Each structure stands twice: as C-alpha cells, then as structure tokens.
Amino acid sequence: MENNDLKKIFQIQKVLQEAGYTDISRISNEIYDFCQETSTPLDTVLTRISKQEPWEYIRGYTEFCGNRIFVTKDTLIPRIETEQLVSMALDLINKEKFSTVIDVGTGSGCIIISIAKQLKEYSPNLIALDISKEALEVAKNNAKKNNVEKLIDFRNSNLLENIEVKDKENVLMVANLPYIPQNIYDNLDKSVKDYEPKTALLAGENGMLYYNQLFKQAKEMFSKATLLIEIDPSIKKEGHLKDALIFQDIYGLDRFALIRLL
C-alpha cells in the first residue's frame, strides 16, 4: 500500500474513532475499498460518518449469518446478537418438525432468509410478515439476492392479522419485534435515534407493547404454538415471560425467550 493510501486509511480511522466506532481497523478497510470500487469521494463518506450515520446505511448492506443483507432507512440494521436467534430457531425446527415457521416483523428479512438458507433435511412452510410495505420490499429483494425467494411467502400484515394457517398446533413464530422501552430509547446513541426507524425500536413504556399484542393474537389463532422472541434485557419477566425459558446472548444478557402457548 502506497503512502497516499496509508494516509487515507489513517484519516478514515481518525473519523471513525471520533464517531465512536470500536471495530475501526475492519471498517476503515471496508470504507477504503468501497470508495475505490464505487468511485465515491472519501470526503463524502467521512462527512456522513462524522454525523454518526451508520456505515451499513452508507454502504447499503451488512453481513448477517454469512449472508449479504441489504438495508435501507426503512429497516433496522441486523445485530450480531440476532444471529443467535436464527441458530436457536433452526435447532427447534430440526427437533420439533414444525409445519409452519412465521417470522413476525421481518424487517430486512435477515432472520427468515438465514433460516431458509440453512434448512437441510426438513423444510417447513416459511412465512414472513411486516406492517411496513417498504420494509417488505427490502426483504423480498434480499430473498431474491440470496436465492430463497421461492421458499418464503411474504405478506403485508400487522403482526398476525392477515394470515391463515391450516395447522393450528404445529407453528413456530420467530420475532424480533420493537422492544426498546421509552426510557432506554430516549438515551440511545445518535447513530440509532437519528437514522434507524423509530417504529422498529420503540415499544411503549415497558418494551412489551407489540409482544403482548402478538401473544393475544396467537392465542386466538392457534390451539398450540411456540414463540421464540428477542427481548430487551431490562424487561421484567412477568405476564407471558413469567413462565418463559430465558436465554442469554453472547454478552451474558437475558436476550431471548421461548414461550409455549397452549
């Protein structure tokens, strides 16, 4: 690498550090390569980074479970913690042979697409739901680019409102719905509050607004169902969470709940 290139890398790293990034070495190389490959002026990218716009939105995609997932400001940026949700869902599918798997609030489609790509011996019906038509288009595009569009039924729906499933007893719902309580949302980083969709994050005073609606709909629709959900670690384990199995994420925080609705 020539001296001029090294200067650019150091310049990128300085801006990333000032913007609060931690994985500076990797991202600085990604930014450098992105500018080279797309002929995007480096100053343009660094200006956006300095305003704390997430790198994933600038580049237009992120990596999730080894898959390239495109994101827009209509979708949440997939987090590494959620990859664990995919692994847990796959274990459940392979063990319990659900006839239908529903990704409620699919967003970018990262969860259901990753599940579809890793299914091997057993393949249930896969349904992806989202209330946002814009997010659903992003998810469909991601499914197509990952060659699983024929495996997933995408539907515009407010939680379970517009869905009919023949088997009322053998259903797995996987969900990473908005779960941030108001007091935590108010103190989120500028990079999250100013750029990621508020509707994909905020969930009332206790973070359970949408999950409680989902529980109610699921009990009315199914005679027996399993829910695997991602939650905020601060959420009180009451209501349906009182009897749930709680699992920790890679950081040792209570992040996932497995709930059986009978």
C-alpha positions, 0 to 999 in steps of 0.5 A, a space after each residue: 500500500 502506497 503512502 497516499 493510501 496509508 494516509 487515507 486509511 489513517 484519516 478514515 480511522 481518525 473519523 471513525 474513532 471520533 464517531 465512536 466506532 470500536 471495530 475501526 481497523 475492519 471498517 476503515 478497510 471496508 470504507 477504503 475499498 468501497 470508495 475505490 470500487 464505487 468511485 465515491 469521494 472519501 470526503 463524502 463518506 467521512 462527512 456522513 460518518 462524522 454525523 454518526 450515520 451508520 456505515 451499513 446505511 452508507 454502504 447499503 448492506 451488512 453481513 448477517 449469518 454469512 449472508 449479504 443483507 441489504 438495508 435501507 432507512 426503512 429497516 433496522 440494521 441486523 445485530 450480531 446478537 440476532 444471529 443467535 436467534 436464527 441458530 436457536 430457531 433452526 435447532 427447534 425446527 430440526 427437533 420439533 418438525 414444525 409445519 409452519 415457521 412465521 417470522 413476525 416483523 421481518 424487517 430486512 428479512 435477515 432472520 427468515 432468509 438465514 433460516 431458509 438458507 440453512 434448512 437441510 433435511 426438513 423444510 417447513 412452510 416459511 412465512 414472513 410478515 411486516 406492517 411496513 410495505 417498504 420494509 417488505 420490499 427490502 426483504 423480498 429483494 434480499 430473498 431474491 439476492 440470496 436465492 430463497 425467494 421461492 421458499 418464503 411467502 411474504 405478506 403485508 400484515 400487522 403482526 398476525 392479522 392477515 394470515 391463515 394457517 391450516 395447522 393450528 398446533 404445529 407453528 413456530 413464530 420467530 420475532 424480533 419485534 420493537 422492544 426498546 422501552 421509552 426510557 432506554 430509547 430516549 438515551 440511545 446513541 445518535 447513530 440509532 435515534 437519528 437514522 434507524 426507524 423509530 417504529 422498529 425500536 420503540 415499544 411503549 413504556 415497558 418494551 412489551 407493547 407489540 409482544 403482548 399484542 402478538 401473544 393475544 393474537 396467537 392465542 386466538 389463532 392457534 390451539 398450540 404454538 411456540 414463540 421464540 422472541 428477542 427481548 430487551 434485557 431490562 424487561 421484567 419477566 412477568 405476564 407471558 415471560 413469567 413462565 418463559 425459558 430465558 436465554 442469554 446472548 453472547 454478552 451474558 444478557 437475558 436476550 431471548 425467550 421461548 414461550 409455549 402457548 397452549 
